[in-house]
Amino acid sequence: MLAAMLAAPGLARGADEPPAPPYPPYPVPPPVRPAPAPPPPRYVGPPRVAPPPPLSPVMRVIYAPFYVAGLVVRYGVYYVIVAPLEVFGRAIDYGVNGGVEPPPPPHDRGDNGQ
């Protein structure tokens, strides 16, 4: 029954009317113009950040022991451990004279210092 209802309008109209005219052809597309080249990229650089405000006197007092401890660790380790090892290594490499030849003895003129 469904097929009869769907086919009925086509059968009633199809025999008496001529077929529909074909669609008109598509218009010719406009000529494609090349797009202008984009401008070269500009280097902007990193964003500028304002320097932080100085510490308040209370924060300086709180921070001072840690700052001193950092300096002691930094320079203490260098001068107590690293520097002696460097000096010892140079002494081993270059010897007692440090790689420099001693100057020649003074020339004796033969007049016995007179």
N, CA and C of each residue as an Amber inpcrd file, in Angstrom:
protein
   342
   0.8110000  -1.1800000   0.0000000   0.0000000   0.0000000   0.0000000
   0.8630000   1.2560000   0.0000000   1.9170000   1.2110000   0.7430000
   2.8360000   2.3450000   0.7840000   3.4640000   2.5800000  -0.5760000
   3.8070000   1.5120000  -1.2820000   4.3920000   1.6370000  -2.6170000
   3.3880000   2.2280000  -3.5860000   2.1390000   1.8870000  -3.4650000
   1.1100000   2.4340000  -4.3530000   0.9090000   3.9140000  -4.1100000
   0.9960000   4.3560000  -2.8770000   0.8090000   5.7720000  -2.5700000
   1.9880000   6.5900000  -3.0590000   3.1780000   6.0220000  -2.9860000
   4.3510000   6.7530000  -3.4470000   4.4330000   6.7880000  -4.9690000
   3.9700000   5.7660000  -5.6650000   4.0490000   5.7040000  -7.1180000
   2.8860000   6.4190000  -7.7860000   1.7890000   6.6390000  -7.1130000
   0.5910000   7.2340000  -7.7080000   0.8190000   8.6530000  -8.2020000
   1.4640000   9.5610000  -7.4860000   1.6270000  10.9070000  -8.0490000
   2.5170000  10.9190000  -9.2870000   3.4990000  10.0510000  -9.3650000
   4.3800000  10.0150000 -10.5260000   3.6840000   9.4550000 -11.7460000
   2.8010000   8.5170000 -11.5620000   2.0900000   7.9370000 -12.6890000
   1.0420000   8.8840000 -13.2400000   0.4220000   9.6240000 -12.3810000
  -0.6360000  10.5250000 -12.8210000  -0.0600000  11.6950000 -13.5830000
   1.0890000  12.1640000 -13.2410000   1.6590000  13.3570000 -13.8610000
   2.6150000  12.9900000 -14.9880000   3.2820000  11.8630000 -14.9720000
   4.3480000  11.5350000 -15.8870000   3.9130000  11.3440000 -17.3260000
   2.7300000  10.9270000 -17.6300000   2.3460000  10.6270000 -19.0000000
   1.9200000  11.8590000 -19.7720000   1.3880000  12.8650000 -19.1130000
   0.8340000  14.0170000 -19.8160000   1.8200000  15.1680000 -19.9610000
   2.7640000  15.3360000 -19.0770000   3.6520000  16.5120000 -19.0960000
   5.0010000  16.1620000 -19.7090000   5.6490000  17.1340000 -20.4080000
   6.9930000  16.8750000 -20.9220000   8.0070000  16.9460000 -19.7840000
   9.1730000  16.3670000 -19.9650000  10.1600000  16.3950000 -18.8870000
  10.6420000  17.8230000 -18.6280000  11.1060000  18.0260000 -17.4460000
  11.5960000  19.3600000 -17.0450000  12.8580000  19.6940000 -17.8440000
  13.0740000  20.9920000 -18.1770000  14.2780000  21.3590000 -18.9360000
  15.5280000  21.1570000 -18.0650000  16.6650000  20.9270000 -18.7120000
  17.8810000  20.7300000 -17.9060000  18.3090000  22.0230000 -17.2330000
  19.0980000  21.8430000 -16.2050000  19.6020000  23.0170000 -15.4900000
  20.5270000  23.8200000 -16.4030000  20.5500000  25.1650000 -16.2280000
  21.4890000  25.9470000 -17.0460000  22.9360000  25.6520000 -16.6020000
  23.9050000  25.8630000 -17.5030000  25.2880000  25.5730000 -17.1150000
  25.7740000  26.5740000 -16.0660000  26.7540000  26.1330000 -15.2990000
  27.3220000  27.0070000 -14.2770000  28.0520000  28.1680000 -14.9400000
  28.0060000  29.3520000 -14.3450000  28.7490000  30.4730000 -14.9380000
  30.2590000  30.2280000 -14.8010000  31.0080000  30.8800000 -15.6830000
  32.4620000  30.7420000 -15.6540000  32.9760000  31.4230000 -14.3900000
  33.8440000  30.7390000 -13.6290000  34.3440000  31.3790000 -12.3990000
  35.2340000  32.5730000 -12.7420000  35.2520000  33.5700000 -11.8800000
  36.1090000  34.7370000 -12.1600000  37.5780000  34.3280000 -12.1270000
  38.4300000  35.0680000 -12.8350000  39.8550000  34.7150000 -12.8290000
  40.4350000  34.8690000 -11.4140000  41.3050000  33.9620000 -11.0880000
  41.9070000  33.9540000  -9.7510000  43.1320000  34.8540000  -9.7760000
  43.1120000  35.8750000  -8.9130000  44.2820000  36.7450000  -8.7830000
  45.1440000  36.2090000  -7.6500000  46.4520000  36.2000000  -7.8600000
  47.2950000  35.7320000  -6.7480000  47.2370000  36.7270000  -5.5870000
  47.1630000  36.1680000  -4.4180000  47.1060000  37.0110000  -3.2210000
  48.4730000  37.6530000  -2.9920000  48.4890000  38.8920000  -2.5300000
  49.8020000  39.5150000  -2.2640000  50.5180000  38.7640000  -1.1410000
  51.8280000  38.7760000  -1.2140000  52.6280000  38.0800000  -0.2050000
  52.4540000  38.7670000   1.1480000  52.3800000  37.9770000   2.2050000
  52.2430000  38.6050000   3.5280000  53.5330000  39.3290000   3.8940000
  53.4290000  40.3360000   4.7320000  54.6570000  41.0450000   5.1280000
  55.5710000  40.1310000   5.9300000  56.8630000  40.3970000   5.9040000
  57.7690000  39.5270000   6.6580000  57.4930000  39.6520000   8.1590000
  57.6950000  38.5640000   8.8840000  57.4100000  38.6250000  10.3270000
  58.3910000  39.5570000  11.0300000  57.8850000  40.2550000  12.0090000
  58.7190000  41.1660000  12.7980000  59.1000000  40.4890000  14.0970000
  60.3380000  40.7080000  14.5140000  60.7870000  40.1760000  15.8000000
  60.3580000  41.1460000  16.8890000  59.5520000  40.6580000  17.7840000
  59.0330000  41.5080000  18.8440000  59.9070000  41.4290000  20.0810000
  60.5090000  40.2750000  20.3130000  61.3600000  40.1170000  21.4890000
  60.5550000  39.6710000  22.6900000  61.2620000  39.3520000  23.7430000
  60.5360000  38.9050000  24.9430000  59.7990000  40.0800000  25.5840000
  58.7490000  39.7850000  26.2870000  58.0140000  40.8770000  26.9400000
  58.8530000  41.5110000  28.0440000  58.7110000  42.7850000  28.1870000
  59.4480000  43.5000000  29.2320000  58.7070000  43.3300000  30.5540000
  59.4710000  42.9230000  31.5380000  58.8870000  42.6960000  32.8610000
  59.5120000  43.7090000  33.8080000  58.6760000  44.3410000  34.5960000
  59.1720000  45.3210000  35.5500000  59.9930000  44.6110000  36.6290000
  61.0880000  45.2310000  37.0890000  61.8750000  44.5880000  38.1460000
  61.0530000  44.5150000  39.4380000  61.3120000  43.4960000  40.2410000
  60.5280000  43.3710000  41.4640000  60.8930000  44.4810000  42.4520000
  59.9880000  44.8230000  43.3090000  60.2930000  45.8630000  44.2930000
  61.3230000  45.3430000  45.3020000  62.0680000  46.2300000  45.9270000
  63.0560000  45.7700000  46.9170000  62.3580000  45.1600000  48.1360000
  63.1150000  44.3310000  48.8390000  62.5470000  43.6960000  50.0270000
  62.3670000  44.7130000  51.1420000  61.3640000  44.4800000  51.9420000
  61.1540000  45.3500000  53.0900000  62.2460000  45.0640000  54.1290000
  62.4860000  46.0070000  55.0530000  63.5150000  45.7700000  56.0760000
  63.2640000  44.5140000  56.9080000  62.0150000  44.1980000  57.1770000
  61.7100000  42.9930000  57.9570000  62.1220000  41.7460000  57.1780000
  61.8240000  41.7190000  55.8930000  62.1940000  40.5630000  55.0740000
  63.7100000  40.4710000  54.9060000  64.3820000  41.5920000  54.8770000
  65.8490000  41.5640000  54.7940000  66.4450000  40.9260000  56.0470000
  65.8870000  41.2670000  57.2120000  66.3800000  40.6890000  58.4630000
  66.1130000  39.1880000  58.4890000  64.9450000  38.7690000  58.0010000
  64.6130000  37.3440000  57.9820000  65.4970000  36.6080000  56.9760000
  65.8000000  37.2450000  55.8490000  66.5390000  36.5990000  54.7700000
  68.0520000  36.5860000  55.0090000  68.5580000  37.5080000  55.8240000
  70.0080000  37.6700000  55.9930000  70.7170000  36.3970000  56.4550000
  70.2390000  35.6540000  57.4540000  70.9800000  34.4420000  57.8490000
  71.0930000  33.4140000  56.7220000  70.0550000  33.2910000  55.9090000
  70.1050000  32.3450000  54.8000000  71.0850000  32.8100000  53.7290000
  71.1530000  34.1140000  53.5230000  72.1010000  34.6690000  52.5560000
  73.5360000  34.3980000  53.0170000  73.8000000  34.6330000  54.2950000
  75.1430000  34.3910000  54.8370000  75.4750000  32.9030000  54.7770000
  74.5100000  32.0580000  55.0890000  74.7560000  30.6100000  55.0140000
  75.0760000  30.1930000  53.5840000  74.3910000  30.7730000  52.6220000
  74.6900000  30.4720000  51.2230000  76.0810000  30.9070000  50.8330000
  76.5040000  32.0850000  51.2980000  77.8630000  32.5470000  50.9950000
  78.9140000  31.6510000  51.6510000  78.6630000  31.2360000  52.8690000
  79.6100000  30.3630000  53.5660000  79.7230000  29.0280000  52.8390000
  78.6070000  28.4770000  52.4260000  78.6500000  27.1990000  51.7110000
  79.3580000  27.3690000  50.3770000  79.0170000  28.4390000  49.6470000
  79.6050000  28.6320000  48.3160000  81.1110000  28.8370000  48.3910000
  81.5320000  29.8320000  49.1450000  82.9530000  30.1460000  49.1830000
  83.7090000  29.2380000  50.1390000  83.0620000  28.7420000  51.1510000
  83.7260000  27.8200000  52.0660000  84.0830000  26.5260000  51.3710000
  83.1660000  25.9930000  50.5930000  83.4550000  24.7620000  49.8610000
  84.5790000  25.0130000  48.8770000  84.5730000  26.1640000  48.2210000
  85.6210000  26.4290000  47.2340000  86.9840000  26.5530000  47.9120000
  87.0750000  27.4040000  48.9230000  88.3840000  27.6750000  49.5130000
  88.8630000  26.5690000  50.4500000  87.9750000  25.7240000  50.9590000
  88.3880000  24.6520000  51.8640000  88.6320000  23.3490000  51.1070000
  87.8730000  23.0960000  50.0380000  87.9970000  21.8150000  49.3350000
  88.5980000  21.9870000  47.9420000  88.0210000  22.8650000  47.1220000
  88.3980000  22.9410000  45.7110000  89.7670000  23.5870000  45.5340000
  89.9960000  24.7420000  46.1450000  91.2610000  25.4530000  45.9470000
  92.4730000  24.6310000  46.4050000  92.4650000  24.0020000  47.5810000
  93.6310000  23.1720000  47.9360000  93.8820000  22.0340000  46.9530000
  92.8230000  21.4350000  46.4290000  93.0170000  20.3770000  45.4410000
  93.6240000  20.9280000  44.1540000  93.2010000  22.1310000  43.7380000
  93.7850000  22.7460000  42.5450000  95.2650000  23.0520000  42.7610000
  95.5990000  23.5940000  43.9120000  97.0050000  23.9130000  44.2010000
  97.8280000  22.6370000  44.2540000  97.3130000  21.6080000  44.8820000
  98.0290000  20.3430000  44.9610000  98.2280000  19.7430000  43.5680000
  97.1870000  19.8270000  42.7300000  97.3000000  19.3120000  41.3730000
  98.3380000  20.0630000  40.5610000  98.4050000  21.3770000  40.7240000
  99.4220000  22.1650000  40.0090000 100.8160000  21.8360000  40.5210000
 100.9570000  21.6230000  41.8200000 102.2630000  21.2690000  42.3740000
 102.7340000  19.9300000  41.8100000 101.8100000  19.0050000  41.6460000
 102.1730000  17.6980000  41.0810000 102.5660000  17.8730000  39.6050000
 101.7880000  18.6850000  38.8640000 102.0410000  18.8540000  37.4280000
 103.3500000  19.5930000  37.1600000 103.5650000  20.6980000  37.8280000
 104.6840000  21.5780000  37.4850000 105.8970000  21.4040000  38.3890000
 105.7690000  20.7500000  39.4930000 106.8990000  20.5620000  40.3920000
 107.0430000  21.7230000  41.3620000 108.1180000  21.6900000  42.1240000
 108.3270000  22.6860000  43.1700000 108.5390000  24.0730000  42.5740000
 109.2620000  24.1540000  41.4690000 109.5690000  25.4550000  40.8640000
 108.3980000  26.0160000  40.0730000 107.3580000  25.2750000  39.8910000
 106.1840000  25.7870000  39.2050000 106.3670000  25.8880000  37.7080000
 107.2870000  25.1290000  37.1180000 107.4720000  25.1550000  35.6770000
 108.3330000  26.2860000  35.1870000 108.9390000  27.0540000  36.0840000
 109.7830000  28.1850000  35.7070000 111.2220000  27.8290000  36.0440000
 112.1030000  28.0080000  35.0840000 113.5200000  27.7250000  35.3300000
 114.1140000  28.8030000  36.2340000 114.9780000  28.4310000  37.1630000
 115.5930000  29.4530000  38.0240000 116.5410000  30.3190000  37.1910000
 116.7140000  31.5760000  37.5940000 117.6190000  32.4430000  36.8330000
 119.0570000  31.9360000  36.9510000 119.8910000  32.2300000  35.9470000
 121.2910000  31.7890000  36.0310000 122.0160000  32.5230000  37.1500000
 123.0690000  31.9190000  37.7040000 123.8100000  32.6090000  38.7760000
 124.4640000  33.8640000  38.2180000 124.7690000  34.8460000  39.0810000
 125.3920000  36.0740000  38.5890000 126.7420000  35.7850000  37.9280000
 127.0490000  36.5280000  36.9240000 128.2820000  36.3350000  36.1480000
 129.4790000  36.8290000  36.9580000 130.4840000  36.0040000  37.0360000
 131.7070000  36.3970000  37.7460000 132.6280000  37.0930000  36.7580000
 133.0150000  38.3410000  37.0300000 133.8450000  39.1030000  36.0880000
 135.3260000  38.7650000  36.1740000 135.6990000  37.9920000  37.0870000
 137.0920000  37.5990000  37.1710000 137.9630000  38.5530000  37.9730000
 137.4430000  39.6800000  38.4180000 138.2730000  40.6020000  39.1950000
 138.0320000  40.4500000  40.6740000 137.3760000  39.3680000  41.0620000
 137.1210000  39.0230000  42.4500000 136.3790000  40.1200000  43.2040000
 135.4060000  40.7170000  42.5050000 134.5520000  41.6780000  43.1440000
 135.1890000  43.0390000  43.3320000 136.2950000  43.3210000  42.7080000
 136.9270000  44.6290000  42.9070000 136.6290000  45.5680000  41.8080000
